[in-house]
Amino acid sequence: MIPAIYDVVKKLEFETVLDAFAGTGVVSYLFKRMDKQVLFNDHLHFNYIIGRAIIENSETRLTKADVDQILKPKPYEEHSHLIEEQFADIYYTNEENVWLDRVISNLYEMEPGYNQDLGFWCLFQSCITKRPFSLFHRRNLNLRTRNVKRSFGNKVTWDTPFDIHFKRFVEEVNGYIIKTKKSCHVLRSDVMQVPLNYFEQGFDLVYIDPPYIPKRGENIIYRDLYHFLEGITQYDEWESQIDSKSKHKRIKPLYNVWNDKKSITNVFTDMLDRYKNSTILLSHRSEGIPSTNDLLDMLNKKWTSVSIVNSIGHKYALSTRDSNEILILAHN
Ligand SMILES: C[S@@+](CC[C@H](N)C(=O)[O-])C[C@H]1O[C@@H](n2cnc3c(N)ncnc32)[C@H](O)[C@@H]1O
């Protein structure tokens, strides 16, 4: 979607922008590259760390000394074995689980700051890359280890050792660090709590890409799908946070109104009301609720110019249906 988003925003006049559900930070990063003053916001802790690493940070890169520190060997007795004990045969092999416990212990020994954030970024990417479907939604290590002919995925990538992925991601992330004309910031907040005066002039533009709620079927709950990464960010409390009823050991669920089919229309109305003084760019899936028409109606009540500026057919991991990824622009 990035080229499609760029095509729209390059024609707009704006200086400040809120990426309200920033996730991986790719859209914030586009705005950063356009020299805008960006506020990256997401309620998950691992995303917040990602935001600090590549959006707020504009100078720090991982050095060889950092990488040596993060990957250094450590006697088995000198680090915790939480992942090895709690997640045996769920996501990674035993040897990989021991690697994770060791590297996380090394990361927590670093001074808090951008070097540590970058280290976590490389760890998260390595974890995702080695997972079938890039998710933690099921206890399915056997998809990787079973000796069968596969029609999907990339067994070579899944089986590539963590060390190799990690070092590749160090190269990658170091290439993303850029100094731009305006400072960029990161917040870990509920979308309804972001201070509207965070920047003196408010937000000229608000980019909204909320969790997708399908008309039928299961919701996409990011905290569940990526619970393993969220757990890494609270390693000391992780064990007590595991939902013992779930086979894949997710962290205990928290209510989020953005995953609630019954309230979603009201929530959208309240959110749009909150950001009514900004230009809105909204990403929406044609299969989702509220429907595209309902969204257009809501936007038309508050903005004078509302239009669908892009619509691209897209098929998502785990989805059997094609849907259209729609971009809606609303401004006065
Ligand atoms: C569709 S994803 C955003 C993807 C993002 N645009 C990207 O390019 O990676 C939705 C994001 O909303 C976040 N989120 C869910 N509920 C939230 C809330 N109440 N406040 C803030 N962020 C929330 C999730 O953690 C997730 O990262």
The ligand as a Gaussian input file, in Angstrom:
#p B3LYP/6-31G(d) Opt

LIG

0 1
 C       -3.966000      -2.683000      10.867000
 S       -2.728000      -2.512000      12.066000
 C       -1.828000      -1.128000      11.551000
 C       -0.783000      -1.462000      10.525000
 C        0.122000      -0.308000      10.190000
 N       -0.539000       0.704000       9.407000
 C        1.345000      -0.804000       9.442000
 O        1.584000      -0.351000       8.340000
 O        2.047000      -1.661000       9.977000
 C       -3.614000      -1.943000      13.461000
 C       -2.751000      -1.547000      14.641000
 O       -3.608000      -0.945000      15.617000
 C       -3.073000      -1.201000      16.896000
 N       -4.182000      -0.954000      17.851000
 C       -5.244000      -1.751000      18.103000
 N       -6.069000      -1.179000      18.992000
 C       -5.527000       0.030000      19.308000
 C       -5.931000       1.099000      20.161000
 N       -7.059000       1.005000      20.873000
 N       -5.140000       2.197000      20.233000
 C       -3.987000       2.258000      19.527000
 N       -3.541000       1.272000      18.712000
 C       -4.305000       0.173000      18.597000
 C       -2.586000      -2.628000      16.804000
 O       -1.612000      -2.888000      17.789000
 C       -2.034000      -2.685000      15.370000
 O       -0.658000      -2.454000      15.351000

